[in-house]
């Protein structure tokens, strides 16, 4: 159920009926009810006074709070990871970025995106920080899926925007600059909110200039050199 909500199989605002879900997953209603409680705690569904359960609809306020939480947690995670960074870590991120560029769908891209951020948080080596990050990850993974579900003409620019931000973060990590890694990660996450539906169509001119987005206009991305991520 959680994966279905995050991937968009269950749409925001959609009612979730226990009998139907029990039949769908081939279980009794009891485990479905328990799953609903866990999903509500994770912020993915909401209980209504009428007794219905619906997939949570993320409002602008929710997205802003998610972004603020990510900035606080992941900037510290990047700072700690920079101290522990190895050549093997660099190779892992480079492979991840290559896969991101080849992703066949927005859902696949989102999964690769979150996996990369999870890897960096884990490399920070702070178990308590990682646990806090895991607690809110499902909400911002759902937000990422919404962001990456833009119409096709926006998808290439969005991926280029994300990949370019990831390369900036990688550069700071490879150079083992903790403060720079924290700063770049913070900026990358903050800029991502500008893609959220209802904010604006793509990054502002200032954000585009700051991140040196190597994309052409009208949704056509210029390939980036992942094997040498510092060449541009």
ZAFIVO-235710 format. One line per 5 residues: number of its first residue (from 0); their letters; for each residue x, y, z of N, C-alpha, C, O. Coordinates in Angstrom, 3 decimals, decimal comma. Layout:
NUM = a = X:Y:Z:X:Y:Z:X:Y:Z:X:Y:Z | ... $
% end
This chain:
0 = xxxxx = 0,821:-1,197:0,000:0,000:0,000:0,000:0,859:1,251:0,000:0,578:2,213:-0,715 | 1,898:1,229:0,802:2,781:2,394:0,860:3,406:2,663:-0,498:3,460:3,807:-0,950 | 3,881:1,601:-1,149:4,491:1,767:-2,460:3,469:2,258:-3,478:3,799:3,051:-4,360 | 2,227:1,791:-3,357:1,184:2,233:-4,271:0,871:3,706:-4,119:0,594:4,388:-5,106 | 0,911:4,209:-2,881:0,667:5,631:-2,639:1,813:6,464:-3,180:1,594:7,477:-3,843 $
5 = xxxxx = 3,029:6,038:-2,896:4,201:6,796:-3,323:4,320:6,831:-4,839:4,693:7,854:-5,413 | 4,004:5,715:-5,489:4,140:5,637:-6,945:3,004:6,328:-7,680:3,099:6,579:-8,882 | 1,924:6,638:-6,957:0,793:7,292:-7,603:-0,290:6,329:-8,046:-1,274:6,753:-8,651 | -0,134:5,026:-7,758:-1,189:4,063:-8,079:-2,467:4,436:-7,340:-3,559:4,387:-7,905 | -2,321:4,809:-6,081:-3,417:5,385:-5,316:-3,244:6,901:-5,368:-2,246:7,432:-4,882 $
10 = xxxxx = -4,201:7,584:-5,949:-4,073:9,009:-6,213:-4,334:9,855:-4,968:-5,078:9,433:-4,083 | -3,726:11,052:-4,888:-4,014:11,966:-3,781:-5,510:12,257:-3,691:-6,150:12,592:-4,687 | -6,052:12,124:-2,490:-7,473:12,355:-2,288:-8,336:11,124:-2,486:-9,526:11,146:-2,169 | -7,757:10,053:-3,004:-8,524:8,829:-3,269:-8,925:8,151:-1,963:-8,120:8,033:-1,039 | -10,179:7,707:-1,902:-10,667:6,991:-0,725:-10,126:5,564:-0,734:-10,083:4,911:-1,776 $
15 = xxxxx = -9,718:5,094:0,435:-9,179:3,745:0,575:-10,145:2,924:1,424:-10,249:3,136:2,633 | -10,844:1,998:0,797:-11,833:1,173:1,490:-11,190:-0,125:1,956:-10,569:-0,838:1,167 | -11,341:-0,427:3,231:-10,726:-1,631:3,794:-11,161:-2,915:3,087:-10,306:-3,741:2,768 | -12,467:-3,118:2,827:-12,880:-4,367:2,165:-12,227:-4,545:0,792:-11,767:-5,636:0,455 | -12,192:-3,477:0,013:-11,609:-3,555:-1,329:-10,114:-3,839:-1,262:-9,588:-4,628:-2,047 $
20 = xxxxx = -9,437:-3,194:-0,324:-7,992:-3,403:-0,189:-7,686:-4,811:0,309:-6,717:-5,433:-0,127 | -8,515:-5,310:1,222:-8,322:-6,671:1,728:-8,447:-7,677:0,587:-7,663:-8,622:0,490 | -9,444:-7,463:-0,279:-9,613:-8,349:-1,418:-8,478:-8,225:-2,410:-8,033:-9,218:-2,986 | -8,017:-7,020:-2,607:-6,931:-6,776:-3,560:-5,639:-7,473:-3,146:-4,931:-8,036:-3,980 | -5,339:-7,428:-1,843:-4,084:-8,002:-1,359:-4,243:-9,417:-0,802:-3,268:-10,036:-0,376 $
25 = xxxxx = -5,476:-9,922:-0,810:-5,704:-11,287:-0,359:-5,484:-11,502:1,119:-4,955:-12,534:1,532 | -5,891:-10,524:1,924:-5,736:-10,624:3,378:-7,052:-10,251:4,041:-7,988:-9,807:3,376 | -7,118:-10,434:5,358:-8,300:-10,013:6,100:-8,252:-8,505:6,317:-7,264:-7,857:5,974 | -9,309:-7,952:6,884:-9,364:-6,507:7,093:-8,453:-6,053:8,225:-8,039:-4,894:8,255 | -8,133:-6,953:9,162:-7,310:-6,572:10,317:-5,936:-6,039:9,906:-5,570:-4,950:10,347 $
30 = xxxxx = -5,158:-6,748:9,085:-3,855:-6,198:8,684:-3,975:-4,934:7,845:-3,092:-4,078:7,876 | -5,071:-4,816:7,092:-5,282:-3,588:6,318:-5,477:-2,415:7,268:-4,929:-1,334:7,053 | -6,260:-2,634:8,320:-6,500:-1,577:9,308:-5,195:-1,181:9,997:-4,939:0,003:10,215 | -4,373:-2,172:10,338:-3,078:-1,885:10,965:-2,174:-1,102:10,016:-1,459:-0,191:10,434 | -2,216:-1,467:8,739:-1,407:-0,755:7,747:-1,862:0,692:7,618:-1,042:1,596:7,461 $
35 = xxxxx = -3,170:0,907:7,686:-3,707:2,267:7,600:-3,176:3,133:8,739:-2,830:4,298:8,539 | -3,118:2,554:9,925:-2,625:3,298:11,086:-1,168:3,694:10,882:-0,775:4,822:11,180 | -0,369:2,758:10,371:1,042:3,054:10,115:1,196:4,110:9,027:2,058:4,983:9,122 | 0,367:4,031:8,001:0,434:5,011:6,913:0,013:6,397:7,393:0,539:7,410:6,932 | -0,941:6,430:8,327:-1,358:7,718:8,884:-0,242:8,325:9,709:-0,024:9,536:9,664 $
40 = xxxxx = 0,461:7,506:10,458:1,597:7,991:11,248:2,711:8,512:10,346:3,418:9,457:10,695 | 2,855:7,882:9,182:3,890:8,301:8,232:3,466:9,516:7,421:4,258:10,052:6,646 | 2,214:9,959:7,596:1,750:11,148:6,891:1,301:10,899:5,468:1,194:11,840:4,682 | 1,034:9,639:5,117:0,653:9,323:3,739:-0,856:9,251:3,539:-1,340:9,433:2,422 | -1,603:8,989:4,606:-3,065:8,986:4,523:-3,611:9,830:5,664:-2,890:10,180:6,599 $
45 = xxxxx = -4,891:10,147:5,572:-5,527:10,899:6,650:-6,893:10,304:6,948:-7,613:9,883:6,043 | -7,240:10,273:8,234:-8,531:9,763:8,668:-9,517:10,927:8,735:-9,197:11,994:9,258 | -10,715:10,711:8,202:-11,745:11,739:8,224:-12,758:11,464:9,328:-12,882:10,340:9,812 | -13,476:12,511:9,715:-14,492:12,375:10,759:-15,554:11,368:10,343:-16,125:10,679:11,188 | -15,817:11,283:9,051:-16,827:10,363:8,531:-16,410:8,900:8,653:-17,222:7,998:8,445 $
50 = xxxxx = -15,141:8,669:8,991:-14,646:7,305:9,093:-13,884:6,847:7,868:-13,276:5,776:7,869 | -13,916:7,655:6,823:-13,184:7,301:5,614:-11,686:7,568:5,770:-11,256:8,401:6,569 | -10,927:6,842:4,991:-9,484:7,064:4,924:-9,137:7,469:3,500:-9,555:6,815:2,544 | -8,380:8,540:3,359:-7,999:9,022:2,030:-6,492:9,207:1,938:-5,815:9,472:2,931 | -5,987:9,059:0,722:-4,589:9,379:0,469:-4,409:10,871:0,693:-5,182:11,680:0,180 $
55 = xxxxx = -3,400:11,228:1,450:-3,184:12,633:1,775:-2,873:13,442:0,520:-2,099:13,019:-0,340 | -3,489:14,601:0,439:-3,188:15,548:-0,632:-2,191:16,561:-0,090:-2,490:17,266:0,873 | -1,034:16,641:-0,682:-0,001:17,553:-0,209:-0,296:18,975:-0,661:-0,315:19,267:-1,857 | -0,524:19,846:0,300:-0,720:21,256:-0,001:0,641:21,949:-0,038:1,662:21,355:0,310 | 0,641:23,196:-0,458:1,898:23,939:-0,542:2,591:24,006:0,816:3,815:23,900:0,894 $
60 = xxxxx = 1,811:24,183:1,891:2,382:24,242:3,239:3,087:22,929:3,575:4,163:22,934:4,173 | 2,479:21,804:3,190:3,092:20,504:3,459:4,431:20,377:2,751:5,415:19,919:3,331 | 4,454:20,791:1,484:5,680:20,681:0,693:6,779:21,547:1,289:7,933:21,124:1,367 | 6,426:22,757:1,710:7,413:23,655:2,314:7,994:23,027:3,578:9,205:23,069:3,792 | 7,134:22,444:4,417:7,614:21,815:5,651:8,499:20,607:5,355:9,499:20,385:6,038 $
65 = xxxxx = 8,133:19,832:4,343:8,954:18,683:3,955:10,326:19,144:3,499:11,343:18,561:3,873 | 10,349:20,195:2,690:11,616:20,732:2,190:12,469:21,250:3,342:13,676:21,012:3,380 | 11,840:21,959:4,284:12,587:22,480:5,435:13,189:21,343:6,259:14,326:21,439:6,720 | 12,420:20,262:6,444:12,927:19,111:7,196:14,087:18,452:6,457:15,086:18,068:7,064 | 13,943:18,327:5,149:15,021:17,721:4,353:16,294:18,559:4,417:17,393:18,020:4,550 $
70 = xxxxx = 16,144:19,869:4,321:17,318:20,740:4,373:18,052:20,557:5,697:19,276:20,423:5,724 | 17,297:20,551:6,796:17,913:20,410:8,118:18,643:19,077:8,255:19,766:19,027:8,756 | 18,006:18,006:7,811:18,580:16,673:7,989:19,676:16,369:6,972:20,735:15,854:7,329 | 19,420:16,686:5,711:20,356:16,267:4,664:21,575:17,169:4,545:22,627:16,724:4,087 | 21,454:18,415:4,943:22,654:19,254:4,946:23,642:18,729:5,994:24,849:18,694:5,753 $
75 = xxxxx = 23,129:18,325:7,148:23,994:17,722:8,161:24,525:16,377:7,683:25,693:16,054:7,899 | 23,668:15,593:7,033:24,105:14,309:6,510:25,229:14,453:5,501:26,187:13,680:5,521 | 25,119:15,442:4,614:26,171:15,683:3,616:27,453:16,158:4,286:28,550:15,773:3,882 | 27,314:16,994:5,311:28,489:17,489:6,043:29,259:16,315:6,665:30,486:16,262:6,585 | 28,542:15,390:7,275:29,180:14,232:7,902:29,739:13,268:6,856:30,808:12,689:7,048 $
80 = xxxxx = 29,013:13,099:5,754:29,459:12,174:4,708:30,753:12,643:4,064:31,598:11,826:3,698 | 30,914:13,958:3,921:32,119:14,497:3,279:33,381:14,087:4,029:34,431:13,885:3,419 | 33,280:13,967:5,334:34,439:13,588:6,149:34,818:12,127:5,913:35,988:11,761:6,018 | 33,831:11,300:5,595:34,041:9,860:5,464:34,098:9,391:4,009:34,198:8,191:3,749 | 34,038:10,308:3,079:33,866:9,955:1,667:35,061:9,188:1,108:36,213:9,495:1,413 $
85 = xxxxx = 34,761:8,175:0,278:35,803:7,352:-0,329:35,635:7,313:-1,846:34,623:7,765:-2,380 | 36,631:6,774:-2,525:36,551:6,628:-3,978:35,420:5,683:-4,378:34,780:5,885:-5,410 | 35,176:4,664:-3,578:34,077:3,742:-3,866:32,733:4,453:-3,781:31,827:4,173:-4,567 | 32,604:5,377:-2,823:31,382:6,172:-2,727:31,179:6,988:-4,000:30,066:7,085:-4,515 | 32,251:7,564:-4,495:32,168:8,358:-5,723:31,688:7,501:-6,884:30,840:7,929:-7,667 $
90 = xxxxx = 32,225:6,297:-6,997:31,818:5,413:-8,090:30,343:5,030:-7,975:29,648:4,905:-8,984 | 29,870:4,845:-6,739:28,464:4,493:-6,534:27,561:5,632:-7,014:26,581:5,396:-7,720 | 27,893:6,861:-6,629:27,079:8,006:-7,027:27,131:8,212:-8,536:26,116:8,545:-9,147 | 28,286:8,020:-9,139:28,398:8,170:-10,593:27,507:7,154:-11,311:26,860:7,486:-12,303 | 27,475:5,915:-10,807:26,597:4,908:-11,402:25,133:5,298:-11,221:24,309:5,085:-12,110 $
95 = xxxxx = 24,825:5,866:-10,068:23,458:6,306:-9,803:23,044:7,407:-10,772:21,939:7,375:-11,315 | 23,915:8,372:-10,987:23,598:9,477:-11,889:23,418:8,967:-13,319:22,533:9,430:-14,039 | 24,249:8,023:-13,725:24,100:7,429:-15,052:22,721:6,786:-15,191:22,050:6,954:-16,209 | 22,307:6,051:-14,164:20,997:5,400:-14,182:19,872:6,430:-14,190:18,848:6,228:-14,841 | 20,059:7,534:-13,468:19,048:8,588:-13,454:18,822:9,141:-14,854:17,683:9,372:-15,259 $
100 = xxxxx = 19,899:9,351:-15,585:19,776:9,895:-16,934:19,078:8,935:-17,887:18,465:9,359:-18,868 | 19,172:7,639:-17,596:18,576:6,635:-18,476:17,191:6,189:-18,011:16,556:5,364:-18,667 | 16,721:6,725:-16,890:15,439:6,294:-16,325:14,314:6,456:-17,344:14,199:7,491:-18,001 | 13,485:5,416:-17,464:12,439:5,406:-18,483:11,162:6,110:-18,040:10,284:6,370:-18,863 | 11,048:6,420:-16,758:9,828:7,056:-16,260:10,143:7,953:-15,080:11,209:7,863:-14,470 $
105 = xxxxx = 9,179:8,830:-14,769:9,336:9,701:-13,619:9,387:8,929:-12,321:10,126:9,294:-11,407 | 8,601:7,857:-12,229:8,596:7,033:-11,019:9,959:6,388:-10,813:10,472:6,363:-9,694 | 10,554:5,863:-11,893:11,877:5,252:-11,802:12,919:6,289:-11,415:13,793:6,021:-10,591 | 12,826:7,477:-12,012:13,772:8,541:-11,682:13,666:8,903:-10,204:14,680:9,087:-9,531 | 12,436:9,006:-9,700:12,232:9,352:-8,292:12,870:8,318:-7,373:13,484:8,667:-6,364 $
110 = xxxxx = 12,720:7,030:-7,734:13,300:5,964:-6,914:14,820:6,063:-6,885:15,439:5,875:-5,838 | 15,420:6,356:-8,033:16,876:6,512:-8,103:17,327:7,751:-7,342:18,362:7,745:-6,676 | 16,541:8,807:-7,450:16,840:10,062:-6,760:16,890:9,836:-5,253:17,862:10,202:-4,592 | 15,833:9,229:-4,717:15,761:9,044:-3,270:16,819:8,059:-2,796:17,339:8,198:-1,689 | 17,148:7,057:-3,622:18,182:6,087:-3,249:19,538:6,765:-3,115:20,327:6,413:-2,238 $
115 = xxxxx = 19,812:7,738:-3,981:21,077:8,457:-3,905:21,161:9,290:-2,627:22,187:9,308:-1,947 | 20,066:9,978:-2,313:20,046:10,773:-1,084:20,155:9,868:0,145:20,803:10,225:1,128 | 19,524:8,704:0,085:19,615:7,750:1,196:21,056:7,270:1,370:21,535:7,122:2,494 | 21,733:7,032:0,271:23,122:6,575:0,330:23,991:7,617:1,037:24,803:7,273:1,895 | 23,818:8,876:0,679:24,617:9,942:1,289:24,302:10,061:2,778:25,207:10,217:3,598 $
120 = xxxxx = 23,003:9,987:3,129:22,634:10,050:4,540:23,253:8,892:5,318:23,741:9,081:6,432 | 23,233:7,713:4,743:23,803:6,542:5,402:25,313:6,680:5,575:25,866:6,241:6,584 | 25,978:7,286:4,600:27,423:7,480:4,677:27,803:8,504:5,741:28,964:8,583:6,143 | 26,831:9,285:6,196:27,111:10,230:7,267:27,504:9,535:8,557:28,207:10,111:9,388 | 27,053:8,295:8,729:27,468:7,504:9,880:26,782:7,833:11,186:27,202:7,353:12,239 $
125 = xxxxx = 25,721:8,651:11,144:24,996:9,008:12,361:23,659:8,274:12,353:22,739:8,663:11,633 | 23,550:7,221:13,147:22,357:6,377:13,130:21,096:7,133:13,526:20,034:6,902:12,949 | 21,197:8,027:14,496:20,018:8,764:14,943:19,546:9,746:13,879:18,345:9,907:13,664 | 20,483:10,394:13,222:20,125:11,307:12,139:19,459:10,536:10,999:18,476:10,997:10,420 | 20,000:9,365:10,685:19,444:8,545:9,614:18,036:8,073:9,968:17,166:8,009:9,099 $
130 = xxxxx = 17,808:7,743:11,240:16,482:7,312:11,680:15,467:8,437:11,526:14,346:8,201:11,076 | 15,846:9,654:11,893:14,962:10,806:11,715:14,641:11,012:10,239:13,499:11,294:9,877 | 15,648:10,870:9,399:15,454:11,025:7,954:14,485:9,972:7,424:13,618:10,275:6,603 | 14,636:8,731:7,897:13,750:7,655:7,459:12,308:7,926:7,862:11,379:7,529:7,158 | 12,118:8,598:8,990:10,768:8,868:9,487:9,988:9,766:8,535:8,776:9,606:8,386 $
135 = xxxxx = 10,672:10,709:7,889:9,969:11,645:7,000:10,167:11,319:5,522:9,605:12,003:4,666 | 10,942:10,301:5,206:11,293:10,026:3,811:10,081:9,710:2,947:10,032:10,099:1,781 | 9,080:8,991:3,523:7,945:8,583:2,705:7,153:9,778:2,225:6,620:9,761:1,116 | 7,065:10,822:3,045:6,342:12,012:2,622:7,065:12,733:1,498:6,440:13,149:0,523 | 8,396:12,887:1,628:9,056:13,601:0,539:9,275:12,710:-0,672:9,499:13,216:-1,772 $
140 = xxxxx = 9,214:11,376:-0,493:9,243:10,503:-1,667:7,939:10,649:-2,448:7,939:10,631:-3,679 | 6,832:10,792:-1,726:5,557:11,027:-2,385:5,568:12,378:-3,091:5,052:12,510:-4,202 | 6,157:13,382:-2,442:6,264:14,699:-3,068:7,126:14,634:-4,324:6,804:15,263:-5,332 | 8,218:13,877:-4,269:9,085:13,731:-5,440:8,336:13,104:-6,605:8,508:13,510:-7,755 | 7,497:12,107:-6,302:6,731:11,467:-7,368:5,811:12,471:-8,029:5,662:12,467:-9,251 $
145 = xxxxx = 5,185:13,341:-7,228:4,328:14,381:-7,794:5,148:15,326:-8,661:4,724:15,696:-9,756 | 6,307:15,712:-8,178:7,156:16,636:-8,922:7,585:16,026:-10,250:7,579:16,700:-11,281 | 7,960:14,738:-10,221:8,443:14,083:-11,434:7,311:13,609:-12,337:7,563:13,011:-13,383 | 6,060:13,871:-11,942:4,919:13,523:-12,783:4,467:14,718:-13,613:3,282:14,852:-13,916 | 5,394:15,575:-13,978:5,089:16,715:-14,820:4,781:16,241:-16,227:5,111:15,114:-16,595 $
150 = xxxxx = 4,147:17,106:-17,019:3,883:16,732:-18,398:5,203:16,512:-19,131:6,246:17,025:-18,726 | 5,141:15,749:-20,203:6,333:15,263:-20,884:7,271:16,381:-21,313:8,487:16,195:-21,299 | 6,735:17,540:-21,695:7,597:18,618:-22,178:8,493:19,176:-21,091:9,509:19,804:-21,391 | 8,130:18,957:-19,817:8,932:19,473:-18,715:9,919:18,440:-18,174:10,875:18,796:-17,486 | 9,689:17,155:-18,484:10,495:16,087:-17,892:11,988:16,210:-18,177:12,779:16,064:-17,244 $
155 = xxxxx = 12,427:16,473:-19,426:13,872:16,565:-19,673:14,544:17,676:-18,876:15,630:17,476:-18,332 | 13,911:18,844:-18,801:14,487:19,943:-18,029:14,575:19,586:-16,552:15,569:19,891:-15,892 | 13,535:18,940:-16,035:13,521:18,569:-14,622:14,639:17,585:-14,306:15,328:17,727:-13,296 | 14,820:16,599:-15,158:15,881:15,620:-14,916:17,250:16,270:-15,018:18,143:15,976:-14,223 | 17,414:17,146:-15,988:18,684:17,850:-16,128:18,951:18,695:-14,887:20,075:18,743:-14,387 $
160 = xxxxx = 17,911:19,357:-14,397:18,012:20,178:-13,197:18,456:19,333:-12,004:19,366:19,714:-11,268 | 17,802:18,177:-11,818:18,121:17,306:-10,689:19,524:16,727:-10,801:20,288:16,745:-9,836 | 19,863:16,208:-11,990:21,174:15,593:-12,185:22,287:16,609:-11,998:23,321:16,300:-11,407 | 22,079:17,825:-12,501:23,095:18,865:-12,334:23,303:19,178:-10,858:24,436:19,366:-10,416 | 22,209:19,236:-10,091:22,325:19,451:-8,654:23,070:18,321:-7,973:23,874:18,555:-7,070 $
165 = xxxxx = 22,806:17,102:-8,399:23,503:15,950:-7,821:24,998:16,005:-8,110:25,808:15,631:-7,262 | 25,362:16,458:-9,277:26,773:16,557:-9,633:27,479:17,615:-8,786:28,646:17,451:-8,431 | 26,773:18,694:-8,466:27,345:19,730:-7,600:27,605:19,162:-6,197:28,647:19,411:-5,591 | 26,633:18,395:-5,704:26,798:17,774:-4,390:27,975:16,805:-4,415:28,799:16,796:-3,501 | 28,049:15,996:-5,459:29,137:15,026:-5,580:30,497:15,714:-5,593:31,443:15,229:-4,972 $
170 = xxxxx = 30,600:16,813:-6,277:31,871:17,541:-6,351:32,359:17,925:-4,958:33,532:17,745:-4,632 | 31,444:18,459:-4,133:31,822:18,861:-2,775:32,209:17,650:-1,927:33,120:17,729:-1,103 | 31,517:16,539:-2,130:31,835:15,327:-1,373:33,195:14,766:-1,776:33,989:14,377:-0,920 | 33,459:14,727:-3,074:34,740:14,212:-3,561:35,900:15,051:-3,042:36,961:14,522:-2,709 | 35,690:16,354:-2,977:36,733:17,254:-2,483:36,794:17,270:-0,960:37,636:17,948:-0,372 $
175 = xxxxx = 35,893:16,517:-0,325:35,843:16,388:1,138:35,763:17,757:1,822:36,530:18,072:2,733 | 34,820:18,542:1,353:34,564:19,865:1,918:33,223:19,823:2,663:32,180:20,044:2,048 | 33,229:19,549:3,959:31,987:19,383:4,715:31,035:20,569:4,625:29,844:20,387:4,372 | 31,542:21,776:4,827:30,660:22,942:4,820:30,090:23,197:3,432:28,919:23,549:3,296 | 30,906:23,021:2,406:30,427:23,208:1,042:29,402:22,140:0,689:28,402:22,435:0,034 $
180 = xxxxx = 29,640:20,905:1,114:28,688:19,826:0,846:27,332:20,134:1,472:26,290:19,912:0,854 | 27,350:20,648:2,704:26,105:21,010:3,381:25,396:22,143:2,647:24,177:22,116:2,479 | 26,160:23,127:2,215:25,588:24,287:1,530:24,977:23,898:0,190:23,865:24,313:-0,134 | 25,703:23,103:-0,584:25,221:22,704:-1,908:23,998:21,797:-1,786:23,049:21,931:-2,558 | 24,013:20,880:-0,824:22,861:20,010:-0,614:21,636:20,824:-0,225:20,538:20,576:-0,724 $
185 = xxxxx = 21,819:21,790:0,662:20,718:22,647:1,088:20,120:23,392:-0,093:18,899:23,454:-0,241 | 20,972:23,955:-0,927:20,497:24,709:-2,086:19,789:23,799:-3,078:18,756:24,173:-3,633 | 20,326:22,621:-3,303:19,730:21,667:-4,243:18,313:21,301:-3,818:17,402:21,272:-4,645 | 18,127:21,021:-2,531:16,807:20,645:-2,040:15,857:21,835:-2,082:14,693:21,692:-2,457 | 16,349:23,001:-1,701:15,502:24,194:-1,709:15,030:24,520:-3,117:13,871:24,888:-3,310 $
190 = xxxxx = 15,907:24,389:-4,099:15,531:24,689:-5,481:14,486:23,714:-6,013:13,710:24,063:-6,902 | 14,462:22,490:-5,474:13,544:21,481:-5,999:12,086:21,866:-5,814:11,230:21,415:-6,575 | 11,785:22,695:-4,811:10,397:23,076:-4,556:9,819:23,881:-5,716:8,602:23,930:-5,891 | 10,682:24,511:-6,505:10,197:25,337:-7,606:9,594:24,510:-8,737:8,963:25,060:-9,640 | 9,783:23,200:-8,690:9,177:22,330:-9,694:7,823:21,813:-9,245:7,094:21,208:-10,032 $
195 = xxxxx = 7,478:22,049:-7,971:6,242:21,446:-7,473:5,032:22,070:-8,149:4,956:23,295:-8,250 | 4,058:21,243:-8,627:2,862:21,775:-9,261:2,170:22,790:-8,366:1,949:22,532:-7,182 | 1,830:23,934:-8,925:1,190:24,984:-8,157:2,145:26,091:-7,777:1,710:27,185:-7,418 | 3,458:25,828:-7,850:4,437:26,867:-7,556:4,728:27,659:-8,819:4,318:28,812:-8,951 | 5,441:27,029:-9,748:5,694:27,647:-11,049:6,213:26,565:-11,978:6,593:25,486:-11,524 $
200 = xxxxx = 6,233:26,838:-13,256:6,651:25,838:-14,233:8,156:25,878:-14,408:8,678:26,592:-15,264 | 8,845:25,103:-13,587:10,292:25,040:-13,697:10,958:26,069:-12,810:10,281:26,899:-12,203 | 12,285:26,026:-12,728:13,017:26,910:-11,832:12,979:28,355:-12,288:12,828:28,640:-13,476 | 13,116:29,260:-11,340:13,171:30,672:-11,676:14,440:30,970:-12,455:15,363:30,157:-12,500 | 14,473:32,135:-13,060:15,667:32,530:-13,809:16,886:32,573:-12,900:17,985:32,201:-13,310 $
205 = xxxxx = 16,689:33,032:-11,647:17,804:33,106:-10,708:18,321:31,711:-10,366:19,531:31,490:-10,322 | 17,397:30,759:-10,120:17,816:29,400:-9,794:18,512:28,750:-10,970:19,526:28,072:-10,801 | 17,972:28,954:-12,165:18,572:28,365:-13,353:19,993:28,891:-13,555:20,891:28,130:-13,916 | 20,197:30,180:-13,325:21,528:30,761:-13,493:22,477:30,262:-12,415:23,650:30,003:-12,685 | 21,966:30,127:-11,184:22,821:29,717:-10,074:23,330:28,294:-10,254:24,494:28,004:-9,975 $
210 = xxxxx = 22,451:27,405:-10,724:22,860:26,018:-10,845:23,511:25,733:-12,189:23,954:24,612:-12,442 | 23,572:26,757:-13,064:24,184:26,620:-14,387:23,558:25,454:-15,140:24,260:24,583:-15,655 | 22,232:25,449:-15,197:21,493:24,352:-15,797:21,855:24,186:-17,266:21,557:25,067:-18,072 | 22,496:23,070:-17,635:22,944:22,883:-19,008:21,851:22,337:-19,903:22,037:21,317:-20,566 | 20,696:23,021:-19,927:19,578:22,547:-20,735:19,162:23,603:-21,739:19,249:24,802:-21,474 $
215 = xxxxx = 18,716:23,149:-22,880:18,130:24,053:-23,847:16,708:24,353:-23,422:16,191:23,718:-22,503 | 16,073:25,297:-24,066:14,706:25,655:-23,729:13,739:24,650:-24,327:14,121:23,792:-25,123 | 12,464:24,772:-23,925:11,376:23,940:-24,414:11,582:22,460:-24,120:11,197:21,598:-24,909 | 12,190:22,180:-22,985:12,199:20,817:-22,494:13,207:19,877:-23,098:13,097:18,668:-22,890 | 14,210:20,376:-23,855:15,202:19,489:-24,438:16,504:19,621:-23,675:17,114:20,689:-23,655 $
220 = xxxxx = 16,925:18,546:-23,054:18,111:18,592:-22,208:19,370:18,315:-23,000:19,375:17,495:-23,919 | 20,436:19,005:-22,638:21,744:18,737:-23,206:22,402:17,649:-22,382:22,445:17,780:-21,158 | 22,921:16,574:-22,981:23,552:15,499:-22,211:24,677:16,029:-21,337:25,423:16,920:-21,743 | 24,795:15,481:-20,139:25,873:15,883:-19,245:26,879:14,753:-19,142:26,525:13,585:-19,302 | 28,116:15,090:-18,879:29,201:14,119:-18,830:29,289:13,536:-17,427:29,885:14,140:-16,535 $
225 = xxxxx = 28,695:12,362:-17,230:28,660:11,752:-15,904:29,999:11,114:-15,554:30,391:11,103:-14,387 | 30,702:10,586:-16,547:31,976:9,941:-16,261:32,998:10,940:-15,750:33,890:10,584:-14,979 | 32,871:12,188:-16,175:33,715:13,258:-15,645:32,793:14,362:-15,148:32,609:15,363:-15,841 | 32,204:14,202:-13,951:31,163:15,108:-13,483:31,642:16,515:-13,193:30,820:17,374:-12,875 | 32,933:16,792:-13,287:33,437:18,123:-12,971:33,908:18,854:-14,222:34,590:19,874:-14,126 $
230 = xx = 33,548:18,337:-15,394:34,059:18,918:-16,635:33,326:20,178:-17,034:33,810:20,927:-17,883 | 32,134:20,439:-16,424:31,378:21,622:-16,802:31,278:22,587:-15,638:30,671:23,650:-15,768 $
% end
